[in-house]
């Protein structure tokens, strides 16, 4: 009796991984901009929080909820 092996299905497709890497890059860039002095500047006061919110609240959930494509 031959043992049949199950085909492994990846958790995230190629498109999901791409969006997740973009999200992680956006979050990292947000933290880098947050650490740049002066604290009252445009980068650390306005752009960094926008990048962090976009990364955490938009891109990471989008990467999880996107339909998986056929490729792995």
C-alpha positions as CSV (number, residue, x, y, z in Angstrom):
1,X,0.0,0.0,0.0
2,X,1.5,3.3,-1.1
3,X,1.5,6.2,1.2
4,X,0.1,9.3,-0.4
5,X,1.9,12.5,0.5
6,X,-0.1,15.7,1.0
7,X,0.9,18.7,-1.1
8,X,2.0,21.5,1.1
9,X,0.0,24.7,0.6
10,X,1.9,27.9,1.4
11,X,0.3,30.2,4.0
12,X,1.0,33.3,2.1
13,X,1.1,33.7,-1.7
14,X,3.6,35.7,-3.7
15,X,1.4,38.8,-3.7
16,X,0.8,38.6,0.1
17,X,4.5,38.4,0.8
18,X,5.2,41.4,-1.4
19,X,2.6,43.5,0.4
20,X,3.9,42.3,3.8
21,X,7.5,43.3,2.8
22,X,6.2,46.7,1.7
23,X,4.4,47.0,5.1
24,X,7.5,46.1,7.1
25,X,9.6,48.6,5.1
26,X,7.0,51.3,5.6
27,X,7.0,50.6,9.4
28,X,10.8,50.6,9.5
29,X,10.9,53.9,7.6
30,X,8.4,55.4,10.0
31,X,10.5,54.5,13.0
32,X,13.6,55.8,11.3
33,X,11.9,59.1,10.6
34,X,10.6,59.2,14.1
35,X,14.1,59.1,15.5
36,X,15.5,61.9,13.3
37,X,15.9,65.2,15.3
38,X,14.5,67.8,15.6
39,X,11.4,66.5,17.3
40,X,9.3,69.3,16.0
41,X,10.3,68.7,12.3
42,X,8.0,67.5,9.5
43,X,9.5,64.1,9.3
44,X,9.2,63.1,13.0
45,X,6.0,65.0,13.8
46,X,3.9,64.4,10.7
47,X,5.3,61.9,8.2
48,X,6.5,59.2,10.7
49,X,3.1,58.7,12.4
50,X,1.4,58.6,9.0
51,X,3.8,55.9,7.8
52,X,3.3,53.9,11.0
53,X,-0.5,54.1,10.8
54,X,-0.4,53.1,7.1
55,X,1.9,50.2,7.8
56,X,0.2,48.8,10.9
57,X,-3.5,49.6,10.1
58,X,-3.7,49.3,6.3
59,X,-0.8,47.3,4.8
60,X,-0.4,44.5,7.3
61,X,-4.1,43.6,7.4
62,X,-4.2,44.0,3.6
63,X,-1.3,41.5,3.3
64,X,-3.1,39.0,5.5
65,X,-6.6,39.4,4.0
66,X,-5.6,39.5,0.3
67,X,-6.6,36.3,-1.6
68,X,-3.7,34.0,-2.1
69,X,-2.5,33.6,-5.7
70,X,-1.6,30.3,-7.3
71,X,2.1,30.8,-7.1
72,X,4.1,30.1,-3.9
